């Protein structure tokens, strides 16, 4: 049997701990046998998991016998690693053990140095912090998981199941993985990446800056067919000077800012109306449905239709305030 060791550190996030245990336990070979043996390991006898405590039956020495090690996230993943943790993970890696982190478990994984020079992901809300703390790691906030071969990292919450199903498919094939997906009530592959859950807020401009009135005007007029010259005329300056001042105060260009404003407007319409994509493209200020689809896919990471299926959870006439906004959903899950 393939042995999967799941780490339980102090402050472990319960979902991150249980998701791989359940997903791997659902797997069955064609003859009905379980292909995985799960071992929950901890550096201490008892650890906190928020609302309850965990008493793991195995210590860190069990990592040396594992074929796969899972590193769940913790409530404060920036806490220094327990004594012996980094060494145990590095030794396992040197022996060829597959290691995968879940959500902010990527901070723990990166602290070992094993992700240096590698591409990785984590919960989108923590991606910037991971990149800042570990500059040798290339952080991709837009994907559900990253598979570098021996080392894998997943985004937050349900992305852990996506990654585990991916590993099951690599280990035992699509049929075994598809059975585990059905038992987990999960698609074997989800459309789009983590980018569709990110709240694309506009780059902040300090209150009182010279750009503030222009930004408010752009937000109110995002549905119009605006050019850079139109925006410059509104600002009473040349296009070249506008680009320079705009980037100084917002960190981006006027047209990039406008595109993001239009995408946010389109997301709102997809979530709260049944308007066809062609109408939404026009309302949000895109020149054509094709241009809208291309820009939306580039920013959000999925198509407008797929985004609507994922986030328009209430029927027409229902109070949208009773639906959890994507930002709240991702934040609470992670």
ROBAZA-794087 format. One line per 3 residues: for each residue z negated, y negated, x negated of C-alpha. Coordinates in Angstrom, 2 decimals, always signed. Each point is the difference from the previous one (the first is absolute). Example, Ala and Ser with C-alpha at 12.3 -4.5 7.8 and 13.67 -1.06 7.14 Angstrom:
<recs>
-7.80,+4.50,-12.30 | +0.66,-3.44,-1.37
</recs>
This chain:
<recs>
+0.00,+0.00,+0.00 | +0.64,-3.58,-0.99 | -3.35,-1.73,-0.55
-0.35,-3.59,+1.21 | -3.06,-1.91,-1.23 | -0.89,-3.03,+2.13
-2.31,-2.49,-1.69 | -2.92,-1.46,+1.94 | -1.34,-3.05,-1.81
-2.81,-2.20,+1.29 | +1.33,-2.24,+2.79 | +2.93,+2.31,+0.70
+2.12,-1.06,+2.98 | -0.41,+2.79,+2.59 | +3.64,+0.09,+1.09
+1.21,+0.12,-3.60 | -2.29,+2.96,-0.60 | +0.84,+1.94,+3.16
+3.77,-0.63,+0.25 | +1.01,+2.16,-2.99 | -2.53,+2.68,+0.90
+1.40,+0.35,+3.52 | +3.67,-0.37,-0.96 | -0.11,+2.65,-2.73
-2.13,+2.28,+2.20 | +2.67,-0.12,+2.75 | +2.60,+1.52,-2.33
+0.91,+3.66,+0.59 | +2.43,+2.30,-1.78 | +2.52,+2.00,+2.09
-2.37,+3.01,+0.00 | -2.85,-2.17,+1.32 | -1.97,-0.27,-3.27
-1.51,-3.33,-1.06 | +1.69,-1.18,-3.21 | -2.70,-2.48,-1.04
-3.65,+0.32,-1.00 | -1.87,-3.30,+0.46 | -2.97,-0.98,-2.17
-1.92,-3.23,+0.61 | -1.39,-1.21,-3.33 | -2.45,-2.76,-0.87
-1.74,-1.28,-3.13 | -3.31,-0.09,+1.88 | -1.80,+2.26,+2.44
+0.33,-2.41,+2.91 | +2.25,-3.01,+0.63 | +0.22,-2.59,+2.77
+3.00,-0.03,+2.34 | -1.12,-2.97,+2.05 | -1.29,+1.40,+3.29
-0.98,+3.32,-1.58 | -0.67,+1.65,-3.34 | +1.99,+2.71,-1.74
-1.45,+2.91,-1.95 | +2.89,+1.40,-2.03 | -0.23,+3.69,-0.96
+1.75,-0.54,-3.35 | -0.52,-2.26,-3.01 | +2.50,-1.59,-2.36
+0.33,+3.24,-1.97 | +2.07,+1.40,+2.91 | +2.75,-2.51,-0.82
+0.94,+2.10,-3.03 | +0.94,+2.89,+2.31 | +2.02,-2.04,+2.50
+3.76,-0.01,+0.37 | -0.12,-3.32,+1.87 | -2.67,-2.72,-0.02
-0.23,-2.54,+2.82 | -1.72,-3.34,-0.66 | -1.02,-1.65,+3.33
-0.82,-3.68,+0.24 | -3.51,-1.45,+0.07 | -1.45,-3.10,+1.65
-0.13,-1.70,-3.42 | +2.62,+1.61,-2.23 | -0.63,-2.55,-2.76
-3.41,+1.54,-0.73 | -0.09,+1.55,-3.50 | +0.80,+3.71,+0.00
-2.93,+2.44,-0.10 | -0.74,+1.47,-3.43 | +2.45,+2.74,-0.88
+2.45,-0.81,+2.82 | +2.76,-1.56,-2.10 | -0.30,+2.70,-2.63
+0.18,+2.77,+2.60 | +3.14,-1.48,+1.59 | +1.67,-0.57,-3.37
-0.78,+3.56,-1.08 | +1.45,+1.34,+3.24 | +3.11,-2.11,-0.47
+0.41,+1.29,-3.55 | -0.04,+3.54,+1.43 | +2.81,-0.85,+2.41
-2.10,-0.36,+3.15 | +1.62,-2.01,+2.78 | -2.10,-3.05,+0.90
+0.47,-2.13,+3.12 | -1.92,-3.04,+1.27 | -0.39,-1.16,+3.58
-0.09,-3.66,+1.04 | -2.27,-2.00,-2.33 | -0.73,+3.19,-1.91
+2.88,-1.35,-2.14 | -2.55,-2.38,-1.58 | -2.08,+2.99,-1.11
+3.10,+1.83,-1.21 | +1.25,-3.06,-1.90 | -3.40,-0.48,-1.66
+0.59,+3.24,-1.91 | +3.11,-1.44,-1.65 | +2.13,+2.83,+1.36
+2.13,-2.33,+2.11 | +0.89,-2.33,-2.88 | +3.76,-0.38,-0.14
+0.35,+1.72,+3.38 | +1.08,-1.24,+3.40 | -2.77,+0.21,+2.63
-1.04,-1.20,+3.43 | -3.16,-0.62,+1.98 | -0.94,-1.59,+3.33
+2.20,-3.07,+0.37 | -2.97,-2.30,+0.41 | -1.35,+1.05,-3.43
+3.31,+0.20,-1.89 | -0.25,-3.44,-1.63 | -3.52,+0.76,-1.22
+1.09,+3.32,-1.48 | +2.87,-1.68,-1.83 | -2.32,-2.73,-1.33
-2.68,+2.45,-1.17 | +2.44,+2.47,-1.53 | +3.05,-1.91,-1.27
+1.32,+3.08,-1.81 | +0.60,+1.61,+3.42 | +3.12,-0.93,+1.99
-1.35,-0.45,+3.54 | +2.38,+0.46,+2.93 | -1.65,-1.20,+3.25
+2.95,+0.94,+2.23 | -0.01,+3.81,-0.06 | -2.13,+2.68,+1.67
-0.44,+1.93,-3.23 | +1.31,+0.27,-3.55 | +0.74,+3.34,-1.67
+0.28,-0.21,-3.78 | +0.02,+3.78,-0.36 | -3.48,+0.85,-1.26
-1.62,-3.16,+1.35 | +0.25,-1.25,+3.60 | -1.50,-2.97,+1.87
-0.01,-0.75,+3.72 | -0.40,-3.09,+2.12 | -2.87,-0.38,+2.46
-1.29,+2.22,+2.78 | +2.73,+2.11,+1.65 | +2.21,-0.25,-3.11
-2.39,+2.55,-1.53 | +1.37,+2.57,+2.44 | +3.58,-0.96,-0.84
-0.72,+0.64,-3.68 | -1.82,+3.29,+0.65 | +2.86,+1.27,+2.15
+2.39,-0.97,-2.80 | -2.05,+2.04,-2.49 | -0.09,+2.99,+2.37
+3.77,-0.14,+0.31 | +0.38,-0.10,-3.81 | -2.40,+2.95,-0.38
+1.15,+2.31,+2.79 | +3.13,-1.42,+1.62 | +0.94,-1.90,+3.14
-0.94,+2.72,+2.52 | -3.63,+0.15,-1.17 | -0.19,-3.81,-0.15
+1.54,-0.35,+3.46 | -2.65,+2.34,+1.45 | -2.78,-2.06,-1.63
+1.61,-3.18,+1.37 | +0.12,+1.40,+3.55 | -3.63,+1.10,-0.19
-0.93,-3.45,-1.34 | +2.01,-1.64,+2.82 | +1.99,-1.87,-2.64
+3.72,-0.32,-0.70 | +0.95,+1.77,-3.23 | +1.66,-3.24,-1.09
-0.70,-3.44,+1.43 | +2.71,-2.64,+0.26 | -0.58,-3.05,-2.14
-2.69,-0.67,-2.57 | -3.24,-1.92,-0.21 | +1.87,-3.32,+0.07
+0.23,+0.16,+3.81 | -3.80,-0.33,+0.23 | -0.31,-3.01,-2.30
-0.66,-3.34,+1.65 | +2.58,-2.29,-1.61 | -1.82,-3.30,+0.12
+1.69,-3.07,-1.38 | -0.88,-1.11,-3.53 | -2.94,-2.38,+0.34
+0.44,-3.70,-0.59 | -3.24,-1.97,-0.45 | -0.84,-2.20,+2.98
+1.05,-3.57,-0.61 | +2.86,+0.80,-2.39 | +3.30,-1.81,+0.42
+1.61,+3.23,+1.21 | -2.39,+0.57,+2.91 | +1.97,-2.00,+2.65
+3.24,+1.67,-1.11 | -1.54,+3.48,+0.21 | -1.21,-0.70,+3.53
+3.49,-1.21,+0.95 | +1.61,+3.11,-1.52 | -2.36,+2.26,+1.93
+0.85,-1.75,+3.27 | +3.74,+0.01,-0.67 | +0.46,+3.40,-1.64
+2.31,+1.07,+2.82 | +2.54,-2.70,-0.82 | +2.99,+0.47,-2.29
-1.45,-1.91,-2.95 | +1.53,-0.47,-3.44 | -1.65,-1.18,-3.19
+1.68,-3.39,+0.50 | -1.46,-0.22,+3.53 | -3.49,+0.66,-1.35
+0.48,-2.47,-2.85 | +1.17,-2.67,+2.47 | -3.12,+0.58,+2.08
-2.12,-0.40,-3.15 | +1.93,-3.15,-0.99 | +0.95,+1.28,-3.44
+2.76,+1.84,-1.83 | +0.35,+3.77,+0.21 | -0.74,+0.33,-3.73
-3.17,-2.08,+0.19 | -1.12,+1.81,+3.15 | +0.39,+3.41,-1.67
-2.07,-1.14,-2.99 | -2.80,-1.58,+2.05 | -0.02,+2.83,+2.54
-0.42,+2.63,-2.71 | -2.73,-2.05,-1.71 | -2.06,-0.18,+3.20
+0.74,+3.33,+1.71 | +1.18,+2.33,-2.77 | +3.30,+0.73,+1.76
+3.23,-1.73,+1.11 | +0.65,-1.68,+3.37 | +2.50,+2.65,+1.09
-2.23,+2.89,-1.05 | -2.86,-1.59,+1.94 | +2.28,-0.43,+3.01
+1.15,+3.64,-0.14 | -3.63,+1.18,+0.04 | -0.77,-2.26,+2.97
+2.95,+1.49,+1.87 | -1.06,+3.57,-0.77 | -3.52,-0.71,+1.27
+1.47,-1.45,+3.21 | +2.18,+3.09,+0.39 | -3.00,+2.29,-0.53
-1.88,-1.84,+2.75 | +2.95,+0.39,+2.39 | +0.45,+3.70,-0.84
-3.71,+0.63,+0.62 | -0.30,-1.96,+3.23 | +3.37,+0.03,+1.80
+2.70,+2.45,+1.02 | +2.80,-2.35,-1.06 | +2.97,+1.74,-1.67
+0.35,-0.37,-3.75 | +3.03,-2.26,+0.41 | -2.00,-2.49,+2.06
-2.95,+0.09,-2.42 | +2.38,-0.63,-2.92 | +1.26,-3.15,+1.73
-3.48,-1.18,+1.07 | -1.39,+0.41,-3.51 | +2.85,-1.99,-1.55
+2.03,+2.72,-1.70 | +3.74,-0.53,-0.11 | +0.86,+3.46,+1.29
-1.69,+3.28,+0.96 | +1.27,+1.51,-3.26 | -1.54,-2.78,-2.07
-3.23,+0.42,+1.97 | -0.15,+3.76,-0.58 | +0.70,-0.39,-3.72
-2.63,-2.71,-0.52 | -2.58,+1.78,+2.16 | +0.48,+3.27,-1.91
-0.27,-1.83,-3.32 | -3.29,-1.73,+0.92 | -1.71,+2.53,+2.28
+1.35,+3.23,-1.46 | +1.25,+1.50,+3.25 | +2.50,-0.77,+2.75
-0.80,-2.28,+2.99 | +0.30,+2.99,+2.37 | -2.39,+2.13,-2.06
-2.45,-2.91,-0.26 | +0.06,-0.43,+3.78 | -0.68,+3.72,+0.56
-2.95,-0.15,-2.38 | -1.66,-3.18,+1.24 | +0.97,-0.68,+3.60
-2.74,+2.12,+1.52 | -0.49,-1.63,+3.39 | +2.42,-0.03,+2.96
+1.54,-3.21,+1.32 | -2.61,-2.11,+1.75 | -2.93,+1.51,-1.89
-2.38,-2.38,-1.71 | +1.04,-0.04,-3.69 | -3.55,-1.02,-0.95
-1.10,+3.54,+0.84 | +2.24,+1.42,-2.69 | -1.16,+0.18,-3.60
+2.11,-2.21,-2.24 | +1.57,+1.77,-2.99 | -2.17,-1.99,-2.42
-3.18,+0.98,+1.81 | +1.13,+3.60,+0.24 | +0.69,+0.33,-3.70
-3.16,-1.87,-0.96 | -2.28,+2.13,+2.14 | +1.59,+3.24,-1.15
-0.25,-0.78,-3.71
</recs>
